[in-house]
């Protein structure tokens, strides 16, 4: 019996520290503390997994009660070990993990499904859903610091450099959304306008080159050639907004507020145009633009159709503060992007998803939830999904084609006007412009209005007033 006890103690020493000397100091007096790097090495060895991390993430970090946190699986063990450090791992494949700092905007897919089940317990028919929706909306506006809505500047939009292309025109436009704060964009219209035409808002996402990139220009111009007016516009502290703010200001919580206000103000202006059809107003964007698409549709009934792209997820609310920097997702005891997307019901909605990001589960998780909400209105067919399982995070051509078809059918646009002899949509007649052609304020910002504010501090003072 004594020999058994000695052997057990030796094994325990080896397990928790590797030496008897370490075991004497690794106890409750020092919270069984072990270096994070050592703990990760032991987890990899025990469970035969790989955990990727950079040295700066593990340097000088210690795990309290490390050996007490082991669970039956690597994933559960890693979750338990990293929780007190405000860290986590993302599962990148079979037996492969990547160490991440805690992300308040991301939970696991399983937790996302549990969240949907929890949210669904709040409503079971149209009346109970409408109550939930109208409880959420005022809270969301307040969370954005847009209740009450700031006074609208009296200035007129600045419109420059009209270009005539094959079947469409482009104008550069800047709108003052707050005193001295401007949002810039490009307004695409059909070359020949007869009667009222649809409006399509195209908020930008987190892609290189911002709203100037080629895949965006293809999209805006093709919509215009089909008979709609489409407007692209900068993210806050991106594009020409950098004339007023620093790039790092984009990762401040007010970015989410300013971007929402920009969309409202742009829509105010477009609907003031005599050719705009208020009954045919759409919004579509990808990534961060997809987050804006869902948010603005949830908050503004003037939006009649939405196409959020590669962003809908029950477990991810957007990792940038411009998507989740304000406590919108804490409203109603906690909500998520699925519930925000559901607030579009029964307005037509096409969710575009892919297999390479957090939207991979849309067909079997998010879409059924949305169809249930749309079913409360007797219109489950009004929410659809175009899923591309072998594609990644972009607004590529296959995704654009799905959007063109959906918008054309719902808004009765002339999609034949953009089809080639083979009957397929042909984007080759779109002119891809270089960046300077799309600037409102000149190549070096020399035409920026004199009242333009400079610096995030001035923006904060505007909201403090």
Helices and strands as residue ranges (DSSP letters): H 2-16, H 20-25, G 28-30, E 34-35, H 36-47, E 50-52, H 55-58, E 62-63, G 66-69, H 74-83, E 87-93, E 96-101, H 109-120, H 126-143, E 158-164, E 168-178, E 181-190, E 197-203, G 210-212, H 214-226, E 229-233, G 239-243, G 247-251, H 254-270, E 276-286, H 288-299, E 305-309, H 321-324, G 327-333, H 337-342, E 348-354, G 358-361, I 362-366, H 367-375, G 380-382, E 383-388, H 397-411, G 415-418, G 435-438, H 456-464
